[in-house]
Amino acid sequence: MTGRRARHLIVMVKEPRPGRVKTRLARDIGTGAAAWWFRRQALTLLARLDDPRWRLHLAVSPDREGLASRIWPAHLPRIPQGRGDLGARMLRLLRHPAPGPVLVVGADIPGMTRARIADAFAQLGRHDAVLGPATDGGYWLVGLKRTAAPPPWLFRGVRWSSPHALADTLASAPELSWGRAATLSDVDTAADLPDSR
């Protein structure tokens, strides 16, 4: 990374406590099983994405509990997600104080790989911003080149947890040129689990 601004990959994680994480999945498989699945998935993903081409950070929730958690790898820097809806929290993360391109991803995407992250950073070489579409109409990744501050209206009016989330996000900042990363699936219900197919 000598001679250029560092790239930052921020993974959003929630403390994997039964009843507090993957609540839609928990309706199908139970709170304990959903928490166990998320913990295993997130730790596997973090190990897979730890790469010298970018700096890996954790965005933790709840803030105080996540900052002190012994579950997540101790060598990874942690950022509190803070309050607000998903858009408010992601906008805060996209304003990360260290300069350079930044990607924000969720931890519940089994198909996420280093190659897909590298491709998303490459998209920021040609565009102001990038989205990784999800098969349900949302998205698994959002990123900004950050040659300027993110527009404060980014994510305004987005209907989260709906098939309109991606289209609403694009509409919230039409002045940005948007690249597209690969389309992947997240896990919201038992039908989304890789082993259930």
DRENVEXKOL-455867 format. One record per residue: x, y, z of N, C-alpha, C in turn; chain. Coordinates in nm, 3 decimals, padded with zeros to 5 digits. Example, Ala and Ser with C-alpha at 12.3 -4.5 7.8 and 13.67 -1.06 7.14 Angstrom:
2
+---------+---------+---------+---------+---------+---------+---------+---------+---------+----+
!    n.px !    n.py !    n.pz !   ca.px !   ca.py !   ca.pz !    c.px !    c.py !    c.pz ! ch !
+---------+---------+---------+---------+---------+---------+---------+---------+---------+----+
!  01.319 ! -00.569 !  00.780 !  01.230 ! -00.450 !  00.780 !  01.320 ! -00.330 !  00.780 !  A !
!  01.285 ! -00.225 !  00.708 !  01.367 ! -00.106 !  00.714 !  01.290 !  00.003 !  00.787 !  A !
+---------+---------+---------+---------+---------+---------+---------+---------+---------+----+
***
This chain:
197
+---------+---------+---------+---------+---------+---------+---------+---------+---------+----+
!    n.px !    n.py !    n.pz !   ca.px !   ca.py !   ca.pz !    c.px !    c.py !    c.pz ! ch !
+---------+---------+---------+---------+---------+---------+---------+---------+---------+----+
!  00.081 ! -00.119 !  00.000 !  00.000 !  00.000 !  00.000 !  00.085 !  00.126 !  00.000 !  A !
!  00.211 !  00.111 ! -00.020 !  00.299 !  00.226 ! -00.027 !  00.266 !  00.307 ! -00.152 !  A !
!  00.263 !  00.442 ! -00.137 !  00.239 !  00.529 ! -00.251 !  00.093 !  00.549 ! -00.286 !  A !
!  00.000 !  00.490 ! -00.211 ! -00.141 !  00.515 ! -00.237 ! -00.216 !  00.507 ! -00.106 !  A !
! -00.336 !  00.560 ! -00.108 ! -00.417 !  00.558 !  00.014 ! -00.462 !  00.416 !  00.043 !  A !
! -00.462 !  00.382 !  00.171 ! -00.503 !  00.248 !  00.211 ! -00.649 !  00.224 !  00.178 !  A !
! -00.682 !  00.101 !  00.151 ! -00.820 !  00.060 !  00.131 ! -00.871 !  00.007 !  00.266 !  A !
! -00.999 !  00.032 !  00.292 ! -01.059 ! -00.008 !  00.419 ! -01.182 ! -00.095 !  00.393 !  A !
! -01.184 ! -00.211 !  00.455 ! -01.299 ! -00.301 !  00.449 ! -01.357 ! -00.310 !  00.590 !  A !
! -01.481 ! -00.267 !  00.604 ! -01.547 ! -00.266 !  00.734 ! -01.658 ! -00.371 !  00.733 !  A !
! -01.650 ! -00.466 !  00.826 ! -01.750 ! -00.572 !  00.837 ! -01.839 ! -00.542 !  00.957 !  A !
! -01.969 ! -00.532 !  00.931 ! -02.066 ! -00.505 !  01.038 ! -02.101 ! -00.636 !  01.108 !  A !
! -02.079 ! -00.639 !  01.240 ! -02.111 ! -00.758 !  01.318 ! -02.196 ! -00.718 !  01.438 !  A !
! -02.281 ! -00.810 !  01.478 ! -02.363 ! -00.793 !  01.596 ! -02.321 ! -00.901 !  01.695 !  A !
! -02.321 ! -00.868 !  01.822 ! -02.284 ! -00.967 !  01.924 ! -02.379 ! -01.086 !  01.912 !  A !
! -02.325 ! -01.207 !  01.893 ! -02.411 ! -01.323 !  01.863 ! -02.478 ! -01.383 !  01.988 !  A !
! -02.571 ! -01.309 !  02.043 ! -02.646 ! -01.355 !  02.160 ! -02.783 ! -01.404 !  02.115 !  A !
! -02.828 ! -01.519 !  02.166 ! -02.961 ! -01.569 !  02.128 ! -03.070 ! -01.466 !  02.153 !  A !
! -03.153 ! -01.447 !  02.052 ! -03.262 ! -01.351 !  02.060 ! -03.225 ! -01.211 !  02.018 !  A !
! -03.096 ! -01.185 !  01.995 ! -03.053 ! -01.050 !  01.958 ! -02.988 ! -01.042 !  01.821 !  A !
! -02.972 ! -01.156 !  01.755 ! -02.907 ! -01.157 !  01.624 ! -02.985 ! -01.252 !  01.533 !  A !
! -02.994 ! -01.215 !  01.404 ! -03.061 ! -01.298 !  01.302 ! -03.200 ! -01.341 !  01.348 !  A !
! -03.283 ! -01.243 !  01.385 ! -03.415 ! -01.273 !  01.442 ! -03.509 ! -01.337 !  01.341 !  A !
! -03.499 ! -01.301 !  01.214 ! -03.584 ! -01.367 !  01.114 ! -03.544 ! -01.513 !  01.096 !  A !
! -03.415 ! -01.539 !  01.094 ! -03.366 ! -01.676 !  01.086 ! -03.408 ! -01.753 !  01.212 !  A !
! -03.403 ! -01.686 !  01.327 ! -03.439 ! -01.751 !  01.454 ! -03.584 ! -01.799 !  01.455 !  A !
! -03.671 ! -01.731 !  01.383 ! -03.811 ! -01.777 !  01.376 ! -03.821 ! -01.915 !  01.312 !  A !
! -03.726 ! -01.945 !  01.224 ! -03.727 ! -02.073 !  01.153 ! -03.651 ! -02.182 !  01.228 !  A !
! -03.536 ! -02.148 !  01.289 ! -03.450 ! -02.252 !  01.345 ! -03.426 ! -02.239 !  01.495 !  A !
! -03.480 ! -02.135 !  01.558 ! -03.461 ! -02.113 !  01.701 ! -03.352 ! -02.011 !  01.728 !  A !
! -03.363 ! -01.945 !  01.844 ! -03.270 ! -01.835 !  01.875 ! -03.128 ! -01.884 !  01.898 !  A !
! -03.112 ! -01.996 !  01.967 ! -02.977 ! -02.048 !  01.991 ! -02.908 ! -02.090 !  01.864 !  A !
! -02.979 ! -02.161 !  01.777 ! -02.921 ! -02.207 !  01.650 ! -02.887 ! -02.089 !  01.560 !  A !
! -02.971 ! -01.986 !  01.559 ! -02.944 ! -01.868 !  01.475 ! -02.820 ! -01.793 !  01.525 !  A !
! -02.807 ! -01.779 !  01.657 ! -02.689 ! -01.711 !  01.712 ! -02.563 ! -01.792 !  01.683 !  A !
! -02.572 ! -01.925 !  01.698 ! -02.457 ! -02.011 !  01.670 ! -02.417 ! -02.000 !  01.522 !  A !
! -02.518 ! -02.003 !  01.432 ! -02.488 ! -01.992 !  01.290 ! -02.417 ! -01.861 !  01.260 !  A !
! -02.469 ! -01.749 !  01.315 ! -02.409 ! -01.619 !  01.285 ! -02.266 ! -01.611 !  01.338 !  A !
! -02.244 ! -01.661 !  01.458 ! -02.108 ! -01.655 !  01.514 ! -02.011 ! -01.733 !  01.425 !  A !
! -02.047 ! -01.855 !  01.388 ! -01.960 ! -01.938 !  01.304 ! -01.939 ! -01.872 !  01.167 !  A !
! -02.047 ! -01.824 !  01.106 ! -02.039 ! -01.759 !  00.975 ! -01.949 ! -01.636 !  00.981 !  A !
! -01.969 ! -01.550 !  01.082 ! -01.892 ! -01.426 !  01.091 ! -01.744 ! -01.454 !  01.113 !  A !
! -01.712 ! -01.546 !  01.201 ! -01.570 ! -01.576 !  01.228 ! -01.502 ! -01.639 !  01.106 !  A !
! -01.573 ! -01.726 !  01.035 ! -01.520 ! -01.785 !  00.912 ! -01.495 ! -01.677 !  00.807 !  A !
! -01.592 ! -01.585 !  00.794 ! -01.580 ! -01.477 !  00.697 ! -01.463 ! -01.386 !  00.730 !  A !
! -01.447 ! -01.348 !  00.857 ! -01.338 ! -01.259 !  00.895 ! -01.203 ! -01.323 !  00.864 !  A !
! -01.189 ! -01.452 !  00.890 ! -01.063 ! -01.521 !  00.858 ! -01.039 ! -01.522 !  00.707 !  A !
! -01.146 ! -01.541 !  00.629 ! -01.134 ! -01.546 !  00.484 ! -01.097 ! -01.410 !  00.426 !  A !
! -01.147 ! -01.300 !  00.485 ! -01.128 ! -01.167 !  00.427 ! -01.005 ! -01.094 !  00.478 !  A !
! -00.937 ! -01.148 !  00.578 ! -00.816 ! -01.084 !  00.630 ! -00.708 ! -01.093 !  00.522 !  A !
! -00.668 ! -00.979 !  00.466 ! -00.584 ! -00.977 !  00.347 ! -00.497 ! -00.852 !  00.349 !  A !
! -00.371 ! -00.862 !  00.309 ! -00.283 ! -00.744 !  00.312 ! -00.320 ! -00.635 !  00.212 !  A !
! -00.410 ! -00.663 !  00.119 ! -00.447 ! -00.561 !  00.019 ! -00.539 ! -00.453 !  00.076 !  A !
! -00.597 ! -00.478 !  00.193 ! -00.684 ! -00.379 !  00.257 ! -00.674 ! -00.393 !  00.408 !  A !
! -00.723 ! -00.291 !  00.477 ! -00.728 ! -00.293 !  00.623 ! -00.867 ! -00.336 !  00.665 !  A !
! -00.873 ! -00.442 !  00.742 ! -00.999 ! -00.500 !  00.786 ! -01.036 ! -00.443 !  00.922 !  A !
! -01.160 ! -00.392 !  00.933 ! -01.212 ! -00.335 !  01.057 ! -01.344 ! -00.403 !  01.091 !  A !
! -01.377 ! -00.404 !  01.220 ! -01.507 ! -00.452 !  01.265 ! -01.591 ! -00.334 !  01.309 !  A !
! -01.715 ! -00.327 !  01.261 ! -01.813 ! -00.231 !  01.310 ! -01.906 ! -00.308 !  01.402 !  A !
! -01.897 ! -00.285 !  01.531 ! -01.961 ! -00.370 !  01.631 ! -02.091 ! -00.309 !  01.684 !  A !
! -02.181 ! -00.399 !  01.723 ! -02.307 ! -00.362 !  01.786 ! -02.346 ! -00.474 !  01.882 !  A !
! -02.402 ! -00.440 !  01.999 ! -02.412 ! -00.306 !  02.059 ! -02.272 ! -00.249 !  02.086 !  A !
! -02.264 ! -00.117 !  02.088 ! -02.134 ! -00.051 !  02.091 ! -02.046 ! -00.096 !  02.207 !  A !
! -02.090 ! -00.076 !  02.329 ! -02.006 ! -00.105 !  02.445 ! -01.972 ! -00.254 !  02.454 !  A !
! -02.073 ! -00.338 !  02.438 ! -02.053 ! -00.483 !  02.446 ! -01.961 ! -00.531 !  02.333 !  A !
! -01.982 ! -00.478 !  02.214 ! -01.901 ! -00.519 !  02.099 ! -01.755 ! -00.477 !  02.110 !  A !
! -01.731 ! -00.358 !  02.164 ! -01.593 ! -00.311 !  02.180 ! -01.517 ! -00.397 !  02.279 !  A !
! -01.586 ! -00.453 !  02.379 ! -01.520 ! -00.535 !  02.481 ! -01.529 ! -00.685 !  02.453 !  A !
! -01.598 ! -00.725 !  02.348 ! -01.625 ! -00.866 !  02.321 ! -01.498 ! -00.948 !  02.304 !  A !
! -01.501 ! -01.071 !  02.357 ! -01.390 ! -01.164 !  02.338 ! -01.419 ! -01.261 !  02.223 !  A !
! -01.533 ! -01.246 !  02.161 ! -01.570 ! -01.336 !  02.051 ! -01.492 ! -01.303 !  01.925 !  A !
! -01.477 ! -01.173 !  01.895 ! -01.416 ! -01.131 !  01.769 ! -01.265 ! -01.130 !  01.780 !  A !
! -01.193 ! -01.150 !  01.669 ! -01.046 ! -01.152 !  01.672 ! -00.990 ! -01.023 !  01.733 !  A !
! -00.900 ! -01.040 !  01.831 ! -00.848 ! -00.926 !  01.906 ! -00.761 ! -00.834 !  01.821 !  A !
! -00.701 ! -00.885 !  01.712 ! -00.610 ! -00.802 !  01.632 ! -00.683 ! -00.706 !  01.538 !  A !
! -00.814 ! -00.722 !  01.523 ! -00.888 ! -00.635 !  01.431 ! -00.939 ! -00.511 !  01.503 !  A !
! -00.912 ! -00.392 !  01.447 ! -00.965 ! -00.270 !  01.509 ! -01.117 ! -00.268 !  01.505 !  A !
! -01.177 ! -00.209 !  01.608 ! -01.323 ! -00.206 !  01.621 ! -01.374 ! -00.063 !  01.621 !  A !
! -01.489 ! -00.046 !  01.557 ! -01.557 !  00.082 !  01.547 ! -01.699 !  00.059 !  01.597 !  A !
! -01.751 !  00.142 !  01.686 ! -01.891 !  00.126 !  01.724 ! -01.983 !  00.167 !  01.609 !  A !
! -02.088 !  00.089 !  01.586 ! -02.185 !  00.125 !  01.481 ! -02.265 !  00.249 !  01.519 !  A !
! -02.294 !  00.266 !  01.647 ! -02.373 !  00.381 !  01.691 ! -02.521 !  00.359 !  01.670 !  A !
! -02.596 !  00.463 !  01.692 ! -02.742 !  00.456 !  01.687 ! -02.795 !  00.485 !  01.547 !  A !
! -02.925 !  00.459 !  01.531 ! -02.993 !  00.492 !  01.407 ! -03.025 !  00.369 !  01.324 !  A !
! -03.095 !  00.393 !  01.214 ! -03.129 !  00.283 !  01.125 ! -03.004 !  00.239 !  01.048 !  A !
! -03.020 !  00.138 !  00.965 ! -02.906 !  00.084 !  00.893 ! -02.837 !  00.192 !  00.809 !  A !
! -02.914 !  00.278 !  00.745 ! -02.855 !  00.384 !  00.664 ! -02.771 !  00.481 !  00.745 !  A !
! -02.820 !  00.521 !  00.861 ! -02.745 !  00.614 !  00.947 ! -02.614 !  00.550 !  00.994 !  A !
! -02.621 !  00.422 !  01.027 ! -02.500 !  00.353 !  01.075 ! -02.399 !  00.335 !  00.961 !  A !
! -02.447 !  00.298 !  00.841 ! -02.354 !  00.280 !  00.729 ! -02.293 !  00.413 !  00.686 !  A !
! -02.372 !  00.520 !  00.687 ! -02.317 !  00.651 !  00.649 ! -02.206 !  00.691 !  00.746 !  A !
! -02.226 !  00.663 !  00.874 ! -02.123 !  00.691 !  00.974 ! -01.996 !  00.612 !  00.942 !  A !
! -02.011 !  00.486 !  00.904 ! -01.894 !  00.403 !  00.872 ! -01.825 !  00.449 !  00.744 !  A !
! -01.903 !  00.493 !  00.646 ! -01.845 !  00.542 !  00.521 ! -01.768 !  00.672 !  00.540 !  A !
! -01.790 !  00.737 !  00.654 ! -01.713 !  00.858 !  00.689 ! -01.591 !  00.823 !  00.773 !  A !
! -01.549 !  00.699 !  00.770 ! -01.433 !  00.652 !  00.848 ! -01.321 !  00.754 !  00.836 !  A !
! -01.257 !  00.789 !  00.949 ! -01.161 !  00.901 !  00.944 ! -01.034 !  00.875 !  00.864 !  A !
! -00.992 !  00.749 !  00.849 ! -00.871 !  00.724 !  00.771 ! -00.900 !  00.743 !  00.622 !  A !
! -00.812 !  00.811 !  00.549 ! -00.838 !  00.835 !  00.407 ! -00.828 !  00.707 !  00.324 !  A !
! -00.893 !  00.710 !  00.209 ! -00.887 !  00.598 !  00.117 ! -01.023 !  00.537 !  00.091 !  A !
! -01.033 !  00.456 ! -00.014 ! -01.159 !  00.391 ! -00.048 ! -01.207 !  00.302 !  00.068 !  A !
! -01.338 !  00.294 !  00.084 ! -01.394 !  00.214 !  00.193 ! -01.511 !  00.132 !  00.142 !  A !
! -01.516 !  00.006 !  00.186 ! -01.630 ! -00.082 !  00.161 ! -01.690 ! -00.122 !  00.294 !  A !
! -01.823 ! -00.129 !  00.299 ! -01.894 ! -00.177 !  00.417 ! -01.975 ! -00.299 !  00.375 !  A !
! -01.961 ! -00.407 !  00.452 ! -02.031 ! -00.531 !  00.421 ! -02.095 ! -00.587 !  00.548 !  A !
! -02.196 ! -00.672 !  00.528 ! -02.253 ! -00.747 !  00.639 ! -02.176 ! -00.877 !  00.656 !  A !
! -02.197 ! -00.943 !  00.770 ! -02.124 ! -01.066 !  00.799 ! -02.204 ! -01.191 !  00.765 !  A !
! -02.322 ! -01.175 !  00.708 ! -02.410 ! -01.291 !  00.684 ! -02.418 ! -01.330 !  00.537 !  A !
! -02.305 ! -01.317 !  00.467 ! -02.298 ! -01.345 !  00.323 ! -02.203 ! -01.461 !  00.300 !  A !
! -02.251 ! -01.585 !  00.295 ! -02.160 ! -01.699 !  00.279 ! -02.076 ! -01.695 !  00.152 !  A !
! -02.125 ! -01.633 !  00.045 ! -02.053 ! -01.633 ! -00.082 ! -01.948 ! -01.525 ! -00.097 !  A !
! -01.925 ! -01.444 !  00.007 ! -01.827 ! -01.337 ! -00.003 ! -01.685 ! -01.394 !  00.001 !  A !
! -01.601 ! -01.349 ! -00.093 ! -01.463 ! -01.397 ! -00.102 ! -01.369 ! -01.278 ! -00.119 !  A !
! -01.240 ! -01.306 ! -00.104 ! -01.140 ! -01.201 ! -00.128 ! -01.148 ! -01.150 ! -00.271 !  A !
! -01.170 ! -01.240 ! -00.365 ! -01.178 ! -01.198 ! -00.506 ! -01.294 ! -01.102 ! -00.528 !  A !
! -01.407 ! -01.126 ! -00.464 ! -01.523 ! -01.037 ! -00.480 ! -01.497 ! -00.900 ! -00.416 !  A !
! -01.425 ! -00.900 ! -00.304 ! -01.389 ! -00.773 ! -00.240 ! -01.289 ! -00.698 ! -00.328 !  A !
! -01.191 ! -00.767 ! -00.382 ! -01.093 ! -00.704 ! -00.471 ! -01.162 ! -00.644 ! -00.593 !  A !
! -01.261 ! -00.714 ! -00.648 ! -01.337 ! -00.662 ! -00.762 ! -01.414 ! -00.535 ! -00.724 !  A !
! -01.472 ! -00.533 ! -00.603 ! -01.547 ! -00.414 ! -00.559 ! -01.453 ! -00.294 ! -00.544 !  A !
! -01.332 ! -00.316 ! -00.489 ! -01.235 ! -00.207 ! -00.483 ! -01.195 ! -00.162 ! -00.624 !  A !
! -01.183 ! -00.256 ! -00.717 ! -01.150 ! -00.219 ! -00.856 ! -01.260 ! -00.133 ! -00.917 !  A !
! -01.386 ! -00.161 ! -00.882 ! -01.497 ! -00.079 ! -00.930 ! -01.480 !  00.067 ! -00.885 !  A !
! -01.423 !  00.086 ! -00.766 ! -01.402 !  00.223 ! -00.716 ! -01.290 !  00.294 ! -00.790 !  A !
! -01.213 !  00.221 ! -00.870 ! -01.116 !  00.287 ! -00.957 ! -01.183 !  00.353 ! -01.076 !  A !
! -01.307 !  00.311 ! -01.107 ! -01.379 !  00.364 ! -01.223 ! -01.506 !  00.440 ! -01.186 !  A !
! -01.547 !  00.430 ! -01.059 ! -01.674 !  00.491 ! -01.016 ! -01.657 !  00.560 ! -00.881 !  A !
! -01.753 !  00.648 ! -00.849 ! -01.753 !  00.714 ! -00.718 ! -01.794 !  00.619 ! -00.607 !  A !
! -01.882 !  00.524 ! -00.641 ! -01.942 !  00.437 ! -00.541 ! -01.967 !  00.300 ! -00.603 !  A !
! -01.992 !  00.202 ! -00.517 ! -02.018 !  00.066 ! -00.565 ! -02.122 !  00.002 ! -00.475 !  A !
! -02.207 ! -00.080 ! -00.536 ! -02.303 ! -00.162 ! -00.463 ! -02.287 ! -00.307 ! -00.507 !  A !
! -02.302 ! -00.399 ! -00.412 ! -02.305 ! -00.541 ! -00.442 ! -02.448 ! -00.589 ! -00.425 !  A !
! -02.521 ! -00.610 ! -00.533 ! -02.663 ! -00.649 ! -00.521 ! -02.680 ! -00.783 ! -00.449 !  A !
! -02.788 ! -00.794 ! -00.376 ! -02.829 ! -00.921 ! -00.316 ! -02.946 ! -00.976 ! -00.397 !  A !
! -02.966 ! -01.105 ! -00.391 ! -03.071 ! -01.168 ! -00.471 ! -03.211 ! -01.127 ! -00.428 !  A !
! -03.226 ! -01.070 ! -00.307 ! -03.358 ! -01.031 ! -00.257 ! -03.395 ! -00.886 ! -00.287 !  A !
! -03.313 ! -00.814 ! -00.364 ! -03.341 ! -00.675 ! -00.397 ! -03.266 ! -00.576 ! -00.310 !  A !
! -03.200 ! -00.625 ! -00.209 ! -03.114 ! -00.541 ! -00.126 ! -02.971 ! -00.546 ! -00.177 !  A !
! -02.877 ! -00.530 ! -00.086 ! -02.737 ! -00.541 ! -00.126 ! -02.652 ! -00.584 ! -00.008 !  A !
! -02.540 ! -00.648 ! -00.042 ! -02.450 ! -00.702 !  00.059 ! -02.327 ! -00.615 !  00.080 !  A !
! -02.306 ! -00.517 ! -00.007 ! -02.186 ! -00.433 ! -00.003 ! -02.220 ! -00.294 ! -00.052 !  A !
! -02.164 ! -00.194 !  00.014 ! -02.168 ! -00.057 ! -00.036 ! -02.031 !  00.003 ! -00.013 !  A !
! -01.984 !  00.083 ! -00.108 ! -01.852 !  00.143 ! -00.093 ! -01.844 !  00.277 ! -00.161 !  A !
! -01.747 !  00.357 ! -00.116 ! -01.722 !  00.488 ! -00.174 ! -01.574 !  00.506 ! -00.200 !  A !
! -01.542 !  00.575 ! -00.311 ! -01.404 !  00.609 ! -00.343 ! -01.352 !  00.711 ! -00.242 !  A !
! -01.437 !  00.801 ! -00.197 ! -01.409 !  00.903 ! -00.096 ! -01.304 !  01.005 ! -00.140 !  A !
! -01.322 !  01.058 ! -00.261 ! -01.244 !  01.175 ! -00.299 ! -01.308 !  01.300 ! -00.241 !  A !
! -01.432 !  01.286 ! -00.196 ! -01.505 !  01.393 ! -00.126 ! -01.588 !  01.326 ! -00.016 !  A !
! -01.642 !  01.407 !  00.074 ! -01.726 !  01.352 !  00.181 ! -01.852 !  01.290 !  00.122 !  A !
! -01.904 !  01.182 !  00.182 ! -02.028 !  01.124 !  00.130 ! -02.142 !  01.223 !  00.141 !  A !
! -02.231 !  01.226 !  00.043 ! -02.344 !  01.319 !  00.053 ! -02.430 !  01.284 !  00.174 !  A !
! -02.472 !  01.385 !  00.253 ! -02.549 !  01.357 !  00.375 ! -02.684 !  01.294 !  00.346 !  A !
! -02.733 !  01.308 !  00.223 ! -02.864 !  01.250 !  00.188 ! -02.853 !  01.106 !  00.138 !  A !
! -02.731 !  01.052 !  00.131 ! -02.715 !  00.912 !  00.092 ! -02.795 !  00.824 !  00.188 !  A !
! -02.872 !  00.733 !  00.137 ! -02.959 !  00.640 !  00.210 ! -03.091 !  00.704 !  00.257 !  A !
! -03.114 !  00.831 !  00.228 ! -03.240 !  00.893 !  00.269 ! -03.356 !  00.832 !  00.190 !  A !
! -03.459 !  00.788 !  00.261 ! -03.577 !  00.732 !  00.197 ! -03.564 !  00.586 !  00.156 !  A !
! -03.457 !  00.519 !  00.197 ! -03.439 !  00.378 !  00.159 ! -03.533 !  00.291 !  00.242 !  A !
! -03.604 !  00.203 !  00.174 ! -03.693 !  00.107 !  00.241 ! -03.611 ! -00.018 !  00.272 !  A !
! -03.558 ! -00.020 !  00.395 ! -03.471 ! -00.130 !  00.436 ! -03.549 ! -00.259 !  00.449 !  A !
! -03.480 ! -00.371 !  00.433 ! -03.541 ! -00.505 !  00.442 ! -03.657 ! -00.519 !  00.345 !  A !
! -03.641 ! -00.462 !  00.227 ! -03.743 ! -00.472 !  00.123 ! -03.675 ! -00.496 ! -00.011 !  A !
! -03.750 ! -00.539 ! -00.112 ! -03.689 ! -00.557 ! -00.244 ! -03.653 ! -00.426 ! -00.313 !  A !
! -03.681 ! -00.312 ! -00.248 ! -03.655 ! -00.181 ! -00.307 ! -03.526 ! -00.116 ! -00.255 !  A !
! -03.457 ! -00.182 ! -00.161 ! -03.343 ! -00.118 ! -00.093 ! -03.234 ! -00.074 ! -00.191 !  A !
! -03.198 ! -00.157 ! -00.287 ! -03.094 ! -00.121 ! -00.381 ! -03.138 ! -00.004 ! -00.470 !  A !
! -03.257 ! -00.014 ! -00.527 ! -03.306 !  00.094 ! -00.615 ! -03.320 !  00.224 ! -00.538 !  A !
! -03.369 !  00.217 ! -00.414 ! -03.384 !  00.338 ! -00.332 ! -03.248 !  00.401 ! -00.302 !  A !
! -03.146 !  00.318 ! -00.278 ! -03.013 !  00.371 ! -00.250 ! -02.956 !  00.443 ! -00.373 !  A !
! -02.969 !  00.382 ! -00.490 ! -02.924 !  00.448 ! -00.613 ! -02.996 !  00.580 ! -00.633 !  A !
! -03.127 !  00.582 ! -00.605 ! -03.207 !  00.704 ! -00.623 ! -03.171 !  00.811 ! -00.521 !  A !
! -03.116 !  00.771 ! -00.406 ! -03.084 !  00.870 ! -00.303 ! -02.962 !  00.954 ! -00.338 !  A !
! -02.878 !  00.907 ! -00.428 ! -02.758 !  00.982 ! -00.465 ! -02.731 !  00.966 ! -00.615 !  A !
! -02.820 !  01.021 ! -00.701 ! -02.802 !  01.003 ! -00.845 ! -02.681 !  01.077 ! -00.901 !  A !
! -02.624 !  01.170 ! -00.823 ! -02.506 !  01.243 ! -00.871 ! -02.379 !  01.159 ! -00.868 !  A !
! -02.383 !  01.045 ! -00.799 ! -02.267 !  00.956 ! -00.794 ! -02.270 !  00.859 ! -00.912 !  A !
! -02.151 !  00.825 ! -00.963 ! -02.144 !  00.717 ! -01.061 ! -02.129 !  00.587 ! -00.982 !  A !
! -02.218 !  00.491 ! -01.010 ! -02.226 !  00.368 ! -00.932 ! -02.174 !  00.249 ! -01.011 !  A !
! -02.081 !  00.176 ! -00.953 ! -02.038 !  00.048 ! -01.008 ! -02.117 ! -00.064 ! -00.943 !  A !
! -02.113 ! -00.180 ! -01.005 ! -02.183 ! -00.298 ! -00.952 ! -02.085 ! -00.411 ! -00.928 !  A !
! -02.088 ! -00.464 ! -00.807 ! -02.012 ! -00.584 ! -00.775 ! -02.100 ! -00.705 ! -00.804 !  A !
! -02.049 ! -00.823 ! -00.775 ! -02.124 ! -00.947 ! -00.800 ! -02.253 ! -00.951 ! -00.718 !  A !
! -02.352 ! -01.023 ! -00.770 ! -02.476 ! -01.046 ! -00.697 ! -02.459 ! -01.170 ! -00.609 !  A !
! -02.487 ! -01.153 ! -00.479 ! -02.474 ! -01.261 ! -00.382 ! -02.601 ! -01.271 ! -00.299 !  A !
! -02.611 ! -01.377 ! -00.221 ! -02.726 ! -01.398 ! -00.133 ! -02.684 ! -01.380 !  00.012 !  A !
! -02.771 ! -01.313 !  00.089 ! -02.750 ! -01.308 !  00.233 ! -02.840 ! -01.412 !  00.297 !  A !
! -02.829 ! -01.429 !  00.426 ! -02.908 ! -01.529 !  00.496 ! -03.004 ! -01.458 !  00.591 !  A !
! -03.133 ! -01.462 !  00.556 ! -03.236 ! -01.403 !  00.642 ! -03.326 ! -01.509 !  00.703 !  A !
! -03.350 ! -01.617 !  00.629 ! -03.439 ! -01.724 !  00.675 ! -03.372 ! -01.859 !  00.653 !  A !
! -03.434 ! -01.965 !  00.703 ! -03.378 ! -02.100 !  00.687 ! -03.365 ! -02.137 !  00.540 !  A !
! -03.453 ! -02.087 !  00.454 ! -03.446 ! -02.118 !  00.311 ! -03.320 ! -02.062 !  00.247 !  A !
! -03.259 ! -01.960 !  00.310 ! -03.138 ! -01.898 !  00.257 ! -03.009 ! -01.970 !  00.299 !  A !
! -03.018 ! -02.061 !  00.394 ! -02.899 ! -02.129 !  00.443 ! -02.838 ! -02.215 !  00.332 !  A !
! -02.706 ! -02.209 !  00.314 ! -02.643 ! -02.286 !  00.205 ! -02.673 ! -02.435 !  00.213 !  A !
! -02.679 ! -02.492 !  00.333 ! -02.701 ! -02.635 !  00.347 ! -02.844 ! -02.676 !  00.316 !  A !
! -02.937 ! -02.577 !  00.307 ! -03.077 ! -02.610 !  00.285 ! -03.112 ! -02.622 !  00.138 !  A !
! -03.012 ! -02.599 !  00.050 ! -03.043 ! -02.604 ! -00.094 ! -03.013 ! -02.737 ! -00.153 !  A !
+---------+---------+---------+---------+---------+---------+---------+---------+---------+----+
***
